[in-house]
Amino acid sequence: MARKFLCLSILLSIFWLGFSNPVQAAGDGESKTGFILPHVMDNYEWHFATIGHTHVTLPLPVIIYSPDQGLEFFLSSNFQNHETHKFGKDYGVSGYYIDENYKLSAADPSRTFYDFSITKNVAMMFIVIAVLLFLMLNSAKFYKKNPGTAPKGIASFIEPIVIFVRDEIALPNIGHKKYLKFTPYLLTLFFFIWVGNILGLFPEAANFTGNIALTFTLAIFTFIVTNVNGNKDYWKHVFATPGVPVPLLLIIVPVEIIGLFTKPFALMVRLFVAITAGHIVILSFIALIFVFESLAVGVASTIMVVFINFIEILVATIQAYVFTLFSAMYIGLAVAEHDHH
């Protein structure tokens, strides 16, 4: 049953991605690969499908604050052509417009404003949080009502993952004295990234975890947790590496300081690249169907898309695991207690 559901989800993904934006791009005389980047980019509206000349979209709130006009609320549909659903300077409202690259700008370049809009990725984040709250609160409710019993339902799905993160990621990398302190953070990281990755594979979902702003924020969280909890041995290793001659410290210390920032940078880039690349590869194979307009290419591309979608499900889990594992390793290095003889 699970295998059939998985196959159905993948085929639905191919259907929605293959027969909405690509058909529009090909029919309008635009680039037949022009739908790829808009899919992986953030947007001020949520596009679900294009049926003929009808666009099935969800307008999202555009929230702007400026010192001269205060807080203003709009819908993204106010900034676009209602027939073509295109954004542009010609469709500006109240001195603002959304350009073709989905960037909110002021008609007056000297004008200062702050964008608090609920974009597609932000909306996706709220959905991920809602799913996580549903899973966790239901699991907690079960344990509260049935203490000491074997888990059932959602709790039976959540518990093995929690135990795995605790016993296979937190404990070996942080140590038995302090691993419980950081396990909630690591669990939050794993479930947030994993659920975001999985939901991002559904038809017309947002490229949520493939957004550099999100991966940057998650990496900053790990950077703060690591360095705030670093003990004196950790900082001594950074600024006065034991056993290193003083002249070499002039080289080692700058390298160690740079290393403080390259670790979260690697976390940020790894997740961003892995998820975004997967989406681009899938969409590229779909685009081949419209570029060559060949039945043979269409069949071959469909087979490859199904295969890559299966791989993407695996990658979604691996990337959540890798981000959590390296975060645990960095924290473990910061809190490790060394024996002094």
Phi, psi and omega in degrees: 000315180297322180293320179294318179297321179295315179297320180296318179298319180293317180294323175296322178298316179297320181297309183293318181286329185277337187236018174248273182299316181300318181297319179298315182298317182291321184288330183274002180080009179276180177301135181284355174248009186290349181276350188290303183296318177303330180291320184272351179271161173286161183209161179267358173225160179251109182268127181256317183194160172235115181248105187067242177253011181262126180260122177265104185225163173242108177295139182248155182292133173252112185245120186232136173240131176225147180301329184274330183244356179073208183272128181232143181239133177221173166252150181299334179295339177290343186255014185222162174291126187287345178267312182267345183062026178268144174269163177171169182295334181289346184247029182290157180224131174055032178088010178234155175208158176251122184278182184294342178263016176062042177243128179280129182224161175263142178299327175264109184302336182276354183283136179262132176207164180235130185261114178246029186293151172270092180279179182300317180291324177294317177299320178296323178298319178297322178295316179299316179298319180297318178297316180296317178299318178299313182296313186287318181293324177293321177295315179298321179297321179296313182294328179292322181277333185232065180293138176079008180252161179294139182293147178226158176065227182297323181299326179290338176276321184284319188302313180300325180290317179299315180295321179297312180297319181292311188271334185253344179244303185291307185298310182293331187264336182254331180102155188290341183282326188234003187294327182293331179296325185257354180300318177301321178294316180294322177295319178299315177302308186299309184293321181297313181290316184295311180296320177298318178296314182294313180295332179292347179271351180287158182305128177059022175285164180282149175280067192295303182278000174263018179261125186296330179294321179292311181295327175297316180296316179296321178294322178296320177301314179296320178300315181292313180300318181295310188279330176293326182266001179298134180272182184294328177295322179296311181289329176295323178294329180285312189259346178207071185304121182299140176081002181260128178303146184306316179302324181287340178298332178298335178263317187293316184300312176301323179296317179296320180294317176299322180299331177301328184262333180289333179296305177294330177298318179296320177300314182300309186290320183301310181293315180301311184292315184298315183286315181295318180299320179299316179296317182294320179297314179300313182292330178293319177294322177296321181296330179301328180299320184274338177285313184269337180050047182236138178296319181296315178295322179298315179295314181297317180295320179297317178298316180294321180296318177299315180298315182292327177297321175298317178296321181297326176296320177293316180298322179303319179284318182297318181294323175296319179295315183295316180299316180292319180298312181292326175298317178295321179296316180295318178295318179299320178294328183283329184255359182297137178261125182259142177281132179251124181247000000 
